[in-house]
């Protein structure tokens, strides 16, 4: 724990340490790079679009979730902002309630850090996904900067996808009157960070961007993955994101009043979304979306049910939707209620039959459901035959066709 004015003794025998030293900024031509030695290996961020500052809070945001996961403490060879420091215990208390994990101590350099004047810019972490597009077009902010990072979801080595993402970022930014800021980092390839659970640690990594851009922006907005009333433990969360703020940079969490499905339905008529929506992390080459992974298919189903799929040419391939569903091997149980809902709402017999087959083979992979799966499949097939022959929807409510009542999980 930090106590300003003197250095708290480091208890080296109680846990391992994540040591962050030699924070520095380097400018080479138009490229601004900040770097620190983390456990003896360089961790760096760079951008040719905006100046970066070697803010210790940035490295603290990135390192703290990893340290907690690794049962480690953090030694940071720099003074920390007092506001940022006061939030750290609250963040870790929430993590402890979620994941029952040990709190990490932070040992910074002990002198006071003088706060800087807060910049006026407002930036959005922008992936071209549903959540970030909703924040951009419906979030109520006037964004000055749209920020994307190569090295988070797109690997440093994946040049083709990075170029496609950058091209889309710059085109969207030009339309909305914002500046595109492309960053690169080796964070997920760094030895200390590469084994960490990204679902738990990505929120701190996103918040780090705000502190790196602190000379340019005063607010960084992170888009919600889940709504307020679904209190799902996640790396980026409405309880956590604002607590990464400092006296210089505010980290805001936006868009948590709607499910992702509802956001997509609200945005489906926007030309900008139709041209640039990116939901896929499996596409290769220059394709924005592969069109065949579960996330692509789920997004396409939502659009199809809303009567909007034909307006989205950004999904790869020309195969019919039913064929894409048939190519999915199986679903994780979390998504069973979502696809049952898709089945109930679908008016296309081929799509309904493909959904039935997907649910059947998915349930067969879950112990205890195999026998029931066969019986349910027969009922599903009968419903599909009646739907196809009569040309109209039939009653497919789960409880009335033999599926135990399950609270439908909203599509995330």
VOROGU-668339 format. One record per residue (C-alpha): residue number from 1; x, y, z negated. Coordinates in steps of 0.2 Angstrom, whole numbers, padded with zeros to 4 digits. Layout:
resi = NUM | X = X | Y = Y | Z = Z
...
END
This chain:
resi = 1 | X = 0000 | Y = 0000 | Z = 0000
resi = 2 | X = 0006 | Y = 0017 | Z = 0004
resi = 3 | X = 0009 | Y = 0030 | Z = -0010
resi = 4 | X = 0014 | Y = 0047 | Z = -0003
resi = 5 | X = 0030 | Y = 0055 | Z = -0010
resi = 6 | X = 0039 | Y = 0039 | Z = -0014
resi = 7 | X = 0043 | Y = 0022 | Z = -0006
resi = 8 | X = 0033 | Y = 0007 | Z = -0012
resi = 9 | X = 0044 | Y = -0008 | Z = -0016
resi = 10 | X = 0043 | Y = -0021 | Z = -0002
resi = 11 | X = 0040 | Y = -0038 | Z = -0009
resi = 12 | X = 0049 | Y = -0048 | Z = 0004
resi = 13 | X = 0046 | Y = -0065 | Z = -0005
resi = 14 | X = 0027 | Y = -0064 | Z = -0004
resi = 15 | X = 0024 | Y = -0065 | Z = 0015
resi = 16 | X = 0032 | Y = -0062 | Z = 0031
resi = 17 | X = 0035 | Y = -0045 | Z = 0038
resi = 18 | X = 0031 | Y = -0037 | Z = 0054
resi = 19 | X = 0044 | Y = -0023 | Z = 0056
resi = 20 | X = 0041 | Y = -0008 | Z = 0067
resi = 21 | X = 0057 | Y = 0003 | Z = 0069
resi = 22 | X = 0065 | Y = 0015 | Z = 0081
resi = 23 | X = 0049 | Y = 0024 | Z = 0088
resi = 24 | X = 0055 | Y = 0034 | Z = 0103
resi = 25 | X = 0048 | Y = 0043 | Z = 0119
resi = 26 | X = 0057 | Y = 0042 | Z = 0136
resi = 27 | X = 0053 | Y = 0052 | Z = 0151
resi = 28 | X = 0059 | Y = 0045 | Z = 0168
resi = 29 | X = 0053 | Y = 0056 | Z = 0182
resi = 30 | X = 0034 | Y = 0056 | Z = 0181
resi = 31 | X = 0033 | Y = 0041 | Z = 0169
resi = 32 | X = 0031 | Y = 0044 | Z = 0151
resi = 33 | X = 0035 | Y = 0029 | Z = 0140
resi = 34 | X = 0034 | Y = 0026 | Z = 0122
resi = 35 | X = 0043 | Y = 0011 | Z = 0113
resi = 36 | X = 0046 | Y = 0004 | Z = 0097
resi = 37 | X = 0056 | Y = -0011 | Z = 0091
resi = 38 | X = 0044 | Y = -0024 | Z = 0083
resi = 39 | X = 0053 | Y = -0038 | Z = 0075
resi = 40 | X = 0068 | Y = -0034 | Z = 0085
resi = 41 | X = 0059 | Y = -0035 | Z = 0102
resi = 42 | X = 0054 | Y = -0019 | Z = 0112
resi = 43 | X = 0035 | Y = -0015 | Z = 0112
resi = 44 | X = 0031 | Y = -0002 | Z = 0125
resi = 45 | X = 0017 | Y = 0008 | Z = 0133
resi = 46 | X = 0020 | Y = 0019 | Z = 0149
resi = 47 | X = 0009 | Y = 0030 | Z = 0160
resi = 48 | X = 0012 | Y = 0041 | Z = 0175
resi = 49 | X = -0004 | Y = 0050 | Z = 0173
resi = 50 | X = -0003 | Y = 0058 | Z = 0155
resi = 51 | X = 0011 | Y = 0061 | Z = 0142
resi = 52 | X = 0012 | Y = 0048 | Z = 0128
resi = 53 | X = 0017 | Y = 0052 | Z = 0111
resi = 54 | X = 0026 | Y = 0039 | Z = 0100
resi = 55 | X = 0013 | Y = 0040 | Z = 0086
resi = 56 | X = 0016 | Y = 0028 | Z = 0072
resi = 57 | X = -0003 | Y = 0026 | Z = 0070
resi = 58 | X = -0004 | Y = 0019 | Z = 0088
resi = 59 | X = 0008 | Y = 0005 | Z = 0083
resi = 60 | X = 0000 | Y = 0003 | Z = 0066
resi = 61 | X = -0017 | Y = 0000 | Z = 0075
resi = 62 | X = -0010 | Y = -0013 | Z = 0086
resi = 63 | X = 0000 | Y = -0022 | Z = 0073
resi = 64 | X = -0012 | Y = -0022 | Z = 0058
resi = 65 | X = -0024 | Y = -0035 | Z = 0065
resi = 66 | X = -0010 | Y = -0046 | Z = 0070
resi = 67 | X = -0001 | Y = -0045 | Z = 0053
resi = 68 | X = -0017 | Y = -0049 | Z = 0044
resi = 69 | X = -0020 | Y = -0064 | Z = 0056
resi = 70 | X = -0002 | Y = -0070 | Z = 0053
resi = 71 | X = -0003 | Y = -0067 | Z = 0034
resi = 72 | X = 0011 | Y = -0054 | Z = 0035
resi = 73 | X = 0014 | Y = -0036 | Z = 0029
resi = 74 | X = 0019 | Y = -0021 | Z = 0040
resi = 75 | X = 0035 | Y = -0011 | Z = 0038
resi = 76 | X = 0034 | Y = 0005 | Z = 0049
resi = 77 | X = 0049 | Y = 0016 | Z = 0050
resi = 78 | X = 0039 | Y = 0032 | Z = 0051
resi = 79 | X = 0027 | Y = 0043 | Z = 0041
resi = 80 | X = 0009 | Y = 0040 | Z = 0043
resi = 81 | X = -0006 | Y = 0051 | Z = 0044
resi = 82 | X = -0015 | Y = 0053 | Z = 0027
resi = 83 | X = -0033 | Y = 0051 | Z = 0035
resi = 84 | X = -0028 | Y = 0036 | Z = 0045
resi = 85 | X = -0020 | Y = 0028 | Z = 0029
resi = 86 | X = -0036 | Y = 0030 | Z = 0019
resi = 87 | X = -0046 | Y = 0020 | Z = 0031
resi = 88 | X = -0035 | Y = 0005 | Z = 0032
resi = 89 | X = -0041 | Y = -0003 | Z = 0016
resi = 90 | X = -0059 | Y = -0001 | Z = 0022
resi = 91 | X = -0055 | Y = -0010 | Z = 0038
resi = 92 | X = -0047 | Y = -0024 | Z = 0029
resi = 93 | X = -0061 | Y = -0026 | Z = 0017
resi = 94 | X = -0073 | Y = -0028 | Z = 0032
resi = 95 | X = -0061 | Y = -0041 | Z = 0039
resi = 96 | X = -0060 | Y = -0050 | Z = 0023
resi = 97 | X = -0079 | Y = -0051 | Z = 0022
resi = 98 | X = -0080 | Y = -0058 | Z = 0040
resi = 99 | X = -0065 | Y = -0070 | Z = 0041
resi = 100 | X = -0060 | Y = -0072 | Z = 0023
resi = 101 | X = -0042 | Y = -0067 | Z = 0027
resi = 102 | X = -0028 | Y = -0059 | Z = 0017
resi = 103 | X = -0026 | Y = -0040 | Z = 0017
resi = 104 | X = -0009 | Y = -0034 | Z = 0023
resi = 105 | X = 0001 | Y = -0021 | Z = 0014
resi = 106 | X = 0009 | Y = -0007 | Z = 0025
resi = 107 | X = 0026 | Y = 0001 | Z = 0020
resi = 108 | X = 0029 | Y = 0017 | Z = 0030
resi = 109 | X = 0042 | Y = 0029 | Z = 0028
resi = 110 | X = 0037 | Y = 0039 | Z = 0012
resi = 111 | X = 0038 | Y = 0057 | Z = 0017
resi = 112 | X = 0022 | Y = 0067 | Z = 0021
resi = 113 | X = 0017 | Y = 0068 | Z = 0040
resi = 114 | X = 0012 | Y = 0086 | Z = 0045
resi = 115 | X = -0005 | Y = 0085 | Z = 0055
resi = 116 | X = -0005 | Y = 0092 | Z = 0073
resi = 117 | X = -0019 | Y = 0103 | Z = 0080
resi = 118 | X = -0032 | Y = 0092 | Z = 0088
resi = 119 | X = -0033 | Y = 0092 | Z = 0107
resi = 120 | X = -0049 | Y = 0095 | Z = 0116
resi = 121 | X = -0050 | Y = 0081 | Z = 0128
resi = 122 | X = -0062 | Y = 0067 | Z = 0128
resi = 123 | X = -0057 | Y = 0050 | Z = 0135
resi = 124 | X = -0066 | Y = 0033 | Z = 0138
resi = 125 | X = -0058 | Y = 0016 | Z = 0138
resi = 126 | X = -0065 | Y = 0011 | Z = 0155
resi = 127 | X = -0064 | Y = -0006 | Z = 0162
resi = 128 | X = -0078 | Y = -0004 | Z = 0175
resi = 129 | X = -0088 | Y = -0016 | Z = 0165
resi = 130 | X = -0107 | Y = -0014 | Z = 0160
resi = 131 | X = -0103 | Y = -0007 | Z = 0143
resi = 132 | X = -0090 | Y = 0006 | Z = 0149
resi = 133 | X = -0101 | Y = 0011 | Z = 0164
resi = 134 | X = -0116 | Y = 0013 | Z = 0152
resi = 135 | X = -0105 | Y = 0024 | Z = 0140
resi = 136 | X = -0099 | Y = 0034 | Z = 0156
resi = 137 | X = -0117 | Y = 0037 | Z = 0163
resi = 138 | X = -0128 | Y = 0036 | Z = 0148
resi = 139 | X = -0117 | Y = 0039 | Z = 0133
resi = 140 | X = -0120 | Y = 0058 | Z = 0131
resi = 141 | X = -0101 | Y = 0062 | Z = 0132
resi = 142 | X = -0093 | Y = 0073 | Z = 0145
resi = 143 | X = -0077 | Y = 0063 | Z = 0149
resi = 144 | X = -0061 | Y = 0072 | Z = 0154
resi = 145 | X = -0051 | Y = 0056 | Z = 0156
resi = 146 | X = -0055 | Y = 0037 | Z = 0160
resi = 147 | X = -0042 | Y = 0026 | Z = 0153
resi = 148 | X = -0037 | Y = 0008 | Z = 0159
resi = 149 | X = -0023 | Y = -0003 | Z = 0153
resi = 150 | X = -0013 | Y = -0016 | Z = 0163
resi = 151 | X = -0007 | Y = -0028 | Z = 0151
resi = 152 | X = -0023 | Y = -0031 | Z = 0141
resi = 153 | X = -0036 | Y = -0040 | Z = 0151
resi = 154 | X = -0026 | Y = -0039 | Z = 0167
resi = 155 | X = -0009 | Y = -0046 | Z = 0166
resi = 156 | X = 0007 | Y = -0036 | Z = 0170
resi = 157 | X = 0011 | Y = -0049 | Z = 0183
resi = 158 | X = -0006 | Y = -0049 | Z = 0191
resi = 159 | X = -0002 | Y = -0035 | Z = 0204
resi = 160 | X = -0016 | Y = -0038 | Z = 0215
resi = 161 | X = -0030 | Y = -0037 | Z = 0202
resi = 162 | X = -0021 | Y = -0022 | Z = 0194
resi = 163 | X = -0021 | Y = -0013 | Z = 0210
resi = 164 | X = -0039 | Y = -0016 | Z = 0213
resi = 165 | X = -0043 | Y = -0010 | Z = 0196
resi = 166 | X = -0033 | Y = 0005 | Z = 0198
resi = 167 | X = -0041 | Y = 0009 | Z = 0215
resi = 168 | X = -0059 | Y = 0008 | Z = 0207
resi = 169 | X = -0053 | Y = 0018 | Z = 0192
resi = 170 | X = -0047 | Y = 0032 | Z = 0202
resi = 171 | X = -0063 | Y = 0032 | Z = 0214
resi = 172 | X = -0075 | Y = 0032 | Z = 0199
resi = 173 | X = -0065 | Y = 0046 | Z = 0190
resi = 174 | X = -0066 | Y = 0057 | Z = 0206
resi = 175 | X = -0084 | Y = 0055 | Z = 0207
resi = 176 | X = -0088 | Y = 0060 | Z = 0189
resi = 177 | X = -0075 | Y = 0073 | Z = 0189
resi = 178 | X = -0063 | Y = 0065 | Z = 0176
resi = 179 | X = -0044 | Y = 0061 | Z = 0177
resi = 180 | X = -0039 | Y = 0043 | Z = 0179
resi = 181 | X = -0026 | Y = 0038 | Z = 0167
resi = 182 | X = -0018 | Y = 0021 | Z = 0170
resi = 183 | X = -0007 | Y = 0014 | Z = 0157
resi = 184 | X = 0004 | Y = -0002 | Z = 0157
resi = 185 | X = 0010 | Y = -0011 | Z = 0141
resi = 186 | X = 0019 | Y = -0028 | Z = 0137
resi = 187 | X = 0009 | Y = -0029 | Z = 0121
resi = 188 | X = 0001 | Y = -0046 | Z = 0125
resi = 189 | X = 0017 | Y = -0053 | Z = 0131
resi = 190 | X = 0027 | Y = -0047 | Z = 0116
resi = 191 | X = 0032 | Y = -0062 | Z = 0104
resi = 192 | X = 0024 | Y = -0055 | Z = 0089
resi = 193 | X = 0007 | Y = -0052 | Z = 0098
resi = 194 | X = 0005 | Y = -0065 | Z = 0111
resi = 195 | X = -0001 | Y = -0079 | Z = 0100
resi = 196 | X = -0014 | Y = -0068 | Z = 0091
resi = 197 | X = -0033 | Y = -0070 | Z = 0094
resi = 198 | X = -0037 | Y = -0056 | Z = 0106
resi = 199 | X = -0056 | Y = -0057 | Z = 0101
resi = 200 | X = -0051 | Y = -0051 | Z = 0084
resi = 201 | X = -0036 | Y = -0040 | Z = 0088
resi = 202 | X = -0042 | Y = -0030 | Z = 0104
resi = 203 | X = -0051 | Y = -0016 | Z = 0094
resi = 204 | X = -0035 | Y = -0010 | Z = 0086
resi = 205 | X = -0026 | Y = -0012 | Z = 0103
resi = 206 | X = -0039 | Y = -0001 | Z = 0111
resi = 207 | X = -0038 | Y = 0012 | Z = 0097
resi = 208 | X = -0020 | Y = 0013 | Z = 0099
resi = 209 | X = -0022 | Y = 0021 | Z = 0116
resi = 210 | X = -0031 | Y = 0036 | Z = 0108
resi = 211 | X = -0016 | Y = 0040 | Z = 0097
resi = 212 | X = -0004 | Y = 0038 | Z = 0111
resi = 213 | X = -0014 | Y = 0051 | Z = 0121
resi = 214 | X = -0015 | Y = 0062 | Z = 0106
resi = 215 | X = -0007 | Y = 0077 | Z = 0115
resi = 216 | X = -0021 | Y = 0077 | Z = 0128
resi = 217 | X = -0036 | Y = 0070 | Z = 0119
resi = 218 | X = -0045 | Y = 0073 | Z = 0103
resi = 219 | X = -0058 | Y = 0059 | Z = 0105
resi = 220 | X = -0057 | Y = 0041 | Z = 0112
resi = 221 | X = -0073 | Y = 0032 | Z = 0115
resi = 222 | X = -0074 | Y = 0013 | Z = 0114
resi = 223 | X = -0089 | Y = 0005 | Z = 0121
resi = 224 | X = -0100 | Y = -0007 | Z = 0111
resi = 225 | X = -0100 | Y = -0025 | Z = 0115
resi = 226 | X = -0115 | Y = -0029 | Z = 0103
resi = 227 | X = -0129 | Y = -0019 | Z = 0096
resi = 228 | X = -0130 | Y = -0012 | Z = 0079
resi = 229 | X = -0143 | Y = -0025 | Z = 0073
resi = 230 | X = -0132 | Y = -0040 | Z = 0078
resi = 231 | X = -0119 | Y = -0038 | Z = 0065
resi = 232 | X = -0107 | Y = -0050 | Z = 0075
resi = 233 | X = -0089 | Y = -0050 | Z = 0069
resi = 234 | X = -0078 | Y = -0044 | Z = 0083
resi = 235 | X = -0062 | Y = -0035 | Z = 0086
resi = 236 | X = -0071 | Y = -0019 | Z = 0092
resi = 237 | X = -0086 | Y = -0015 | Z = 0081
resi = 238 | X = -0096 | Y = -0001 | Z = 0075
resi = 239 | X = -0090 | Y = -0003 | Z = 0057
resi = 240 | X = -0072 | Y = -0004 | Z = 0062
resi = 241 | X = -0068 | Y = 0007 | Z = 0077
resi = 242 | X = -0071 | Y = 0024 | Z = 0069
resi = 243 | X = -0060 | Y = 0020 | Z = 0055
resi = 244 | X = -0045 | Y = 0019 | Z = 0066
resi = 245 | X = -0046 | Y = 0038 | Z = 0067
resi = 246 | X = -0033 | Y = 0050 | Z = 0061
resi = 247 | X = -0033 | Y = 0069 | Z = 0057
resi = 248 | X = -0028 | Y = 0072 | Z = 0075
resi = 249 | X = -0038 | Y = 0059 | Z = 0085
resi = 250 | X = -0056 | Y = 0053 | Z = 0083
resi = 251 | X = -0060 | Y = 0035 | Z = 0088
resi = 252 | X = -0079 | Y = 0034 | Z = 0092
resi = 253 | X = -0090 | Y = 0018 | Z = 0096
resi = 254 | X = -0103 | Y = 0021 | Z = 0109
resi = 255 | X = -0118 | Y = 0012 | Z = 0116
resi = 256 | X = -0123 | Y = 0000 | Z = 0102
resi = 257 | X = -0141 | Y = 0004 | Z = 0103
resi = 258 | X = -0144 | Y = -0008 | Z = 0118
resi = 259 | X = -0139 | Y = -0026 | Z = 0123
resi = 260 | X = -0128 | Y = -0028 | Z = 0138
resi = 261 | X = -0142 | Y = -0035 | Z = 0147
resi = 262 | X = -0153 | Y = -0020 | Z = 0144
resi = 263 | X = -0138 | Y = -0009 | Z = 0149
resi = 264 | X = -0136 | Y = -0018 | Z = 0165
resi = 265 | X = -0155 | Y = -0016 | Z = 0169
resi = 266 | X = -0154 | Y = 0002 | Z = 0166
resi = 267 | X = -0139 | Y = 0005 | Z = 0177
resi = 268 | X = -0144 | Y = -0007 | Z = 0191
resi = 269 | X = -0150 | Y = 0008 | Z = 0202
resi = 270 | X = -0134 | Y = 0018 | Z = 0201
resi = 271 | X = -0124 | Y = 0018 | Z = 0217
resi = 272 | X = -0107 | Y = 0020 | Z = 0208
resi = 273 | X = -0111 | Y = 0004 | Z = 0197
resi = 274 | X = -0116 | Y = -0006 | Z = 0213
resi = 275 | X = -0100 | Y = -0002 | Z = 0221
resi = 276 | X = -0088 | Y = -0004 | Z = 0206
resi = 277 | X = -0095 | Y = -0015 | Z = 0193
resi = 278 | X = -0082 | Y = -0027 | Z = 0187
resi = 279 | X = -0087 | Y = -0041 | Z = 0174
resi = 280 | X = -0074 | Y = -0055 | Z = 0180
resi = 281 | X = -0057 | Y = -0059 | Z = 0172
resi = 282 | X = -0055 | Y = -0074 | Z = 0183
resi = 283 | X = -0055 | Y = -0067 | Z = 0201
resi = 284 | X = -0039 | Y = -0068 | Z = 0211
resi = 285 | X = -0032 | Y = -0057 | Z = 0224
resi = 286 | X = -0041 | Y = -0041 | Z = 0228
resi = 287 | X = -0058 | Y = -0048 | Z = 0224
resi = 288 | X = -0067 | Y = -0037 | Z = 0210
resi = 289 | X = -0078 | Y = -0052 | Z = 0204
resi = 290 | X = -0075 | Y = -0070 | Z = 0209
resi = 291 | X = -0094 | Y = -0073 | Z = 0209
resi = 292 | X = -0093 | Y = -0091 | Z = 0202
resi = 293 | X = -0087 | Y = -0090 | Z = 0184
resi = 294 | X = -0100 | Y = -0091 | Z = 0170
resi = 295 | X = -0099 | Y = -0072 | Z = 0167
resi = 296 | X = -0101 | Y = -0068 | Z = 0185
resi = 297 | X = -0116 | Y = -0080 | Z = 0187
resi = 298 | X = -0124 | Y = -0074 | Z = 0171
resi = 299 | X = -0123 | Y = -0056 | Z = 0177
resi = 300 | X = -0130 | Y = -0061 | Z = 0194
resi = 301 | X = -0145 | Y = -0069 | Z = 0186
resi = 302 | X = -0149 | Y = -0054 | Z = 0176
resi = 303 | X = -0148 | Y = -0043 | Z = 0192
resi = 304 | X = -0158 | Y = -0056 | Z = 0202
resi = 305 | X = -0172 | Y = -0056 | Z = 0189
resi = 306 | X = -0172 | Y = -0037 | Z = 0190
resi = 307 | X = -0174 | Y = -0038 | Z = 0209
resi = 308 | X = -0157 | Y = -0029 | Z = 0211
resi = 309 | X = -0144 | Y = -0043 | Z = 0216
resi = 310 | X = -0145 | Y = -0039 | Z = 0234
resi = 311 | X = -0139 | Y = -0022 | Z = 0231
resi = 312 | X = -0123 | Y = -0028 | Z = 0223
resi = 313 | X = -0110 | Y = -0034 | Z = 0236
resi = 314 | X = -0096 | Y = -0034 | Z = 0224
resi = 315 | X = -0098 | Y = -0053 | Z = 0219
resi = 316 | X = -0086 | Y = -0064 | Z = 0230
resi = 317 | X = -0092 | Y = -0077 | Z = 0242
resi = 318 | X = -0108 | Y = -0079 | Z = 0252
resi = 319 | X = -0115 | Y = -0094 | Z = 0242
resi = 320 | X = -0133 | Y = -0094 | Z = 0236
resi = 321 | X = -0136 | Y = -0091 | Z = 0218
resi = 322 | X = -0142 | Y = -0108 | Z = 0215
resi = 323 | X = -0126 | Y = -0116 | Z = 0222
resi = 324 | X = -0116 | Y = -0105 | Z = 0211
resi = 325 | X = -0126 | Y = -0111 | Z = 0196
resi = 326 | X = -0123 | Y = -0129 | Z = 0202
resi = 327 | X = -0104 | Y = -0126 | Z = 0202
resi = 328 | X = -0104 | Y = -0122 | Z = 0183
resi = 329 | X = -0098 | Y = -0137 | Z = 0174
resi = 330 | X = -0107 | Y = -0133 | Z = 0157
resi = 331 | X = -0111 | Y = -0120 | Z = 0145
resi = 332 | X = -0106 | Y = -0117 | Z = 0127
resi = 333 | X = -0121 | Y = -0119 | Z = 0115
resi = 334 | X = -0121 | Y = -0101 | Z = 0111
resi = 335 | X = -0128 | Y = -0098 | Z = 0129
resi = 336 | X = -0141 | Y = -0111 | Z = 0129
resi = 337 | X = -0155 | Y = -0099 | Z = 0124
resi = 338 | X = -0150 | Y = -0086 | Z = 0137
resi = 339 | X = -0151 | Y = -0099 | Z = 0151
resi = 340 | X = -0167 | Y = -0106 | Z = 0144
resi = 341 | X = -0174 | Y = -0088 | Z = 0145
resi = 342 | X = -0167 | Y = -0086 | Z = 0163
resi = 343 | X = -0176 | Y = -0103 | Z = 0167
resi = 344 | X = -0193 | Y = -0096 | Z = 0160
resi = 345 | X = -0192 | Y = -0080 | Z = 0170
resi = 346 | X = -0185 | Y = -0087 | Z = 0186
resi = 347 | X = -0198 | Y = -0087 | Z = 0201
resi = 348 | X = -0186 | Y = -0095 | Z = 0213
resi = 349 | X = -0188 | Y = -0114 | Z = 0213
resi = 350 | X = -0170 | Y = -0118 | Z = 0218
resi = 351 | X = -0163 | Y = -0106 | Z = 0205
resi = 352 | X = -0175 | Y = -0114 | Z = 0192
resi = 353 | X = -0169 | Y = -0132 | Z = 0197
resi = 354 | X = -0151 | Y = -0127 | Z = 0196
resi = 355 | X = -0153 | Y = -0119 | Z = 0179
resi = 356 | X = -0162 | Y = -0135 | Z = 0173
resi = 357 | X = -0147 | Y = -0146 | Z = 0179
resi = 358 | X = -0135 | Y = -0134 | Z = 0171
resi = 359 | X = -0144 | Y = -0135 | Z = 0154
resi = 360 | X = -0145 | Y = -0154 | Z = 0156
resi = 361 | X = -0127 | Y = -0157 | Z = 0158
resi = 362 | X = -0122 | Y = -0144 | Z = 0145
resi = 363 | X = -0133 | Y = -0152 | Z = 0132
resi = 364 | X = -0126 | Y = -0169 | Z = 0136
resi = 365 | X = -0109 | Y = -0162 | Z = 0130
resi = 366 | X = -0116 | Y = -0158 | Z = 0113
resi = 367 | X = -0116 | Y = -0173 | Z = 0100
resi = 368 | X = -0134 | Y = -0177 | Z = 0095
resi = 369 | X = -0142 | Y = -0169 | Z = 0110
resi = 370 | X = -0139 | Y = -0182 | Z = 0123
resi = 371 | X = -0155 | Y = -0193 | Z = 0121
resi = 372 | X = -0166 | Y = -0177 | Z = 0119
resi = 373 | X = -0158 | Y = -0170 | Z = 0135
resi = 374 | X = -0164 | Y = -0184 | Z = 0146
resi = 375 | X = -0182 | Y = -0181 | Z = 0139
resi = 376 | X = -0181 | Y = -0163 | Z = 0141
resi = 377 | X = -0174 | Y = -0165 | Z = 0159
resi = 378 | X = -0189 | Y = -0175 | Z = 0164
resi = 379 | X = -0201 | Y = -0161 | Z = 0158
resi = 380 | X = -0190 | Y = -0147 | Z = 0166
resi = 381 | X = -0191 | Y = -0157 | Z = 0183
resi = 382 | X = -0210 | Y = -0158 | Z = 0182
resi = 383 | X = -0211 | Y = -0140 | Z = 0179
resi = 384 | X = -0200 | Y = -0136 | Z = 0193
resi = 385 | X = -0210 | Y = -0147 | Z = 0205
resi = 386 | X = -0226 | Y = -0139 | Z = 0200
resi = 387 | X = -0218 | Y = -0122 | Z = 0202
resi = 388 | X = -0211 | Y = -0126 | Z = 0220
resi = 389 | X = -0228 | Y = -0134 | Z = 0226
resi = 390 | X = -0240 | Y = -0121 | Z = 0219
resi = 391 | X = -0228 | Y = -0106 | Z = 0222
resi = 392 | X = -0232 | Y = -0098 | Z = 0206
resi = 393 | X = -0224 | Y = -0097 | Z = 0188
resi = 394 | X = -0229 | Y = -0110 | Z = 0175
resi = 395 | X = -0229 | Y = -0110 | Z = 0156
resi = 396 | X = -0211 | Y = -0115 | Z = 0151
resi = 397 | X = -0210 | Y = -0108 | Z = 0134
resi = 398 | X = -0197 | Y = -0120 | Z = 0124
resi = 399 | X = -0209 | Y = -0124 | Z = 0110
resi = 400 | X = -0222 | Y = -0130 | Z = 0122
resi = 401 | X = -0211 | Y = -0141 | Z = 0132
resi = 402 | X = -0202 | Y = -0149 | Z = 0118
resi = 403 | X = -0187 | Y = -0138 | Z = 0114
resi = 404 | X = -0186 | Y = -0134 | Z = 0095
resi = 405 | X = -0189 | Y = -0115 | Z = 0092
resi = 406 | X = -0172 | Y = -0106 | Z = 0094
resi = 407 | X = -0171 | Y = -0087 | Z = 0092
resi = 408 | X = -0166 | Y = -0081 | Z = 0109
resi = 409 | X = -0149 | Y = -0074 | Z = 0108
resi = 410 | X = -0148 | Y = -0058 | Z = 0119
resi = 411 | X = -0136 | Y = -0059 | Z = 0133
resi = 412 | X = -0119 | Y = -0052 | Z = 0128
END
